[in-house]
Amino acid sequence: MIIAMMVGILYSYSQDSTNTLYCVAKMDGRMILTTNGRTQNTDVTLKDGSLLRINGSLLKKDGTKVSLKEDQCIDLDGNISWRKKEE
């Protein structure tokens, strides 16, 4: 389990060592991409060839565009989930 502090809110999420989890957060009024609680500075290519941008937008290989919402996460297989907030 990984615990990260982003913009004053404590988050936790699980990941296995072979499949990195990328999450979207809002910082200073803009969407950013994080991994392991740190800001991601480069775009990421998923296993299926889709491109995950550092602003949280996803360009699928077929040309479809998806905007991930704040607190959504995606793994390298393209599985989208919600990040769990710790109370």
FITORKE-266836 format. One record per residue (C-alpha): x, y, z negated. Coordinates in Angstrom, 2 decimals, always signed. Layout:
rec u:X v:Y w:Z
...
//
This chain:
rec u:+0.00 v:+0.00 w:+0.00
rec u:+1.21 v:+3.47 w:+0.83
rec u:+0.16 v:+6.52 w:-1.14
rec u:+0.60 v:+9.96 w:+0.41
rec u:-0.24 v:+13.53 w:-0.59
rec u:-1.56 v:+15.65 w:+2.27
rec u:-2.83 v:+19.19 w:+1.75
rec u:-3.50 v:+18.58 w:-1.95
rec u:-5.56 v:+15.39 w:-1.44
rec u:-4.19 v:+12.01 w:-2.41
rec u:-4.67 v:+9.28 w:+0.19
rec u:-3.86 v:+5.62 w:+0.16
rec u:-3.90 v:+3.15 w:+2.99
rec u:-2.58 v:-0.32 w:+3.62
rec u:-0.44 v:-1.41 w:+6.50
rec u:+1.65 v:-4.41 w:+7.26
rec u:+5.28 v:-3.98 w:+8.23
rec u:+4.67 v:-4.86 w:+11.88
rec u:+1.83 v:-2.47 w:+12.67
rec u:+2.34 v:+1.21 w:+11.90
rec u:-0.70 v:+3.29 w:+11.04
rec u:-1.05 v:+6.83 w:+12.43
rec u:-3.53 v:+9.15 w:+10.69
rec u:-5.00 v:+12.55 w:+11.54
rec u:-4.98 v:+15.35 w:+8.96
rec u:-5.76 v:+19.04 w:+9.04
rec u:-2.93 v:+21.37 w:+8.03
rec u:-2.97 v:+25.16 w:+8.32
rec u:-6.18 v:+24.96 w:+10.38
rec u:-4.84 v:+22.57 w:+12.99
rec u:-4.94 v:+18.82 w:+13.46
rec u:-1.69 v:+16.93 w:+12.96
rec u:-0.67 v:+13.30 w:+13.23
rec u:+0.98 v:+11.61 w:+10.26
rec u:+2.61 v:+8.27 w:+9.64
rec u:+3.68 v:+7.04 w:+6.21
rec u:+2.64 v:+10.44 w:+4.81
rec u:+5.01 v:+12.38 w:+7.09
rec u:+4.21 v:+14.59 w:+10.07
rec u:+4.69 v:+12.77 w:+13.39
rec u:+6.73 v:+14.99 w:+15.76
rec u:+6.45 v:+12.95 w:+18.95
rec u:+3.62 v:+11.38 w:+20.95
rec u:+3.17 v:+7.61 w:+20.54
rec u:+2.47 v:+5.01 w:+23.20
rec u:+0.20 v:+2.24 w:+21.93
rec u:+0.61 v:-1.42 w:+22.94
rec u:-2.12 v:-1.10 w:+25.61
rec u:-0.41 v:+1.89 w:+27.24
rec u:-2.67 v:+4.55 w:+25.70
rec u:-0.98 v:+7.79 w:+24.63
rec u:-1.58 v:+9.14 w:+21.13
rec u:-0.73 v:+12.86 w:+21.01
rec u:+0.62 v:+14.63 w:+17.94
rec u:-2.61 v:+16.67 w:+17.73
rec u:-4.70 v:+13.50 w:+17.21
rec u:-6.02 v:+13.17 w:+20.76
rec u:-5.88 v:+9.79 w:+22.45
rec u:-5.53 v:+9.41 w:+26.21
rec u:-6.49 v:+5.86 w:+27.11
rec u:-4.84 v:+4.08 w:+30.00
rec u:-8.11 v:+4.28 w:+32.01
rec u:-8.09 v:+8.10 w:+31.68
rec u:-10.69 v:+8.33 w:+28.91
rec u:-9.95 v:+11.00 w:+26.28
rec u:-10.84 v:+10.52 w:+22.61
rec u:-10.29 v:+13.05 w:+19.82
rec u:-9.66 v:+11.39 w:+16.49
rec u:-11.33 v:+13.14 w:+13.56
rec u:-9.69 v:+14.26 w:+10.36
rec u:-9.00 v:+11.23 w:+8.11
rec u:-9.19 v:+8.73 w:+10.99
rec u:-6.27 v:+6.38 w:+11.55
rec u:-5.19 v:+4.22 w:+14.47
rec u:-2.73 v:+1.35 w:+14.66
rec u:-0.53 v:+0.33 w:+17.58
rec u:-3.24 v:-2.11 w:+18.74
rec u:-5.70 v:+0.79 w:+19.10
rec u:-7.89 v:-0.14 w:+16.11
rec u:-9.44 v:+3.01 w:+14.62
rec u:-10.39 v:+3.18 w:+10.93
rec u:-11.05 v:+5.75 w:+8.22
rec u:-8.41 v:+6.63 w:+5.66
rec u:-9.46 v:+6.00 w:+2.05
rec u:-9.35 v:+8.99 w:-0.32
rec u:-8.22 v:+8.32 w:-3.87
rec u:-10.45 v:+9.89 w:-6.52
//
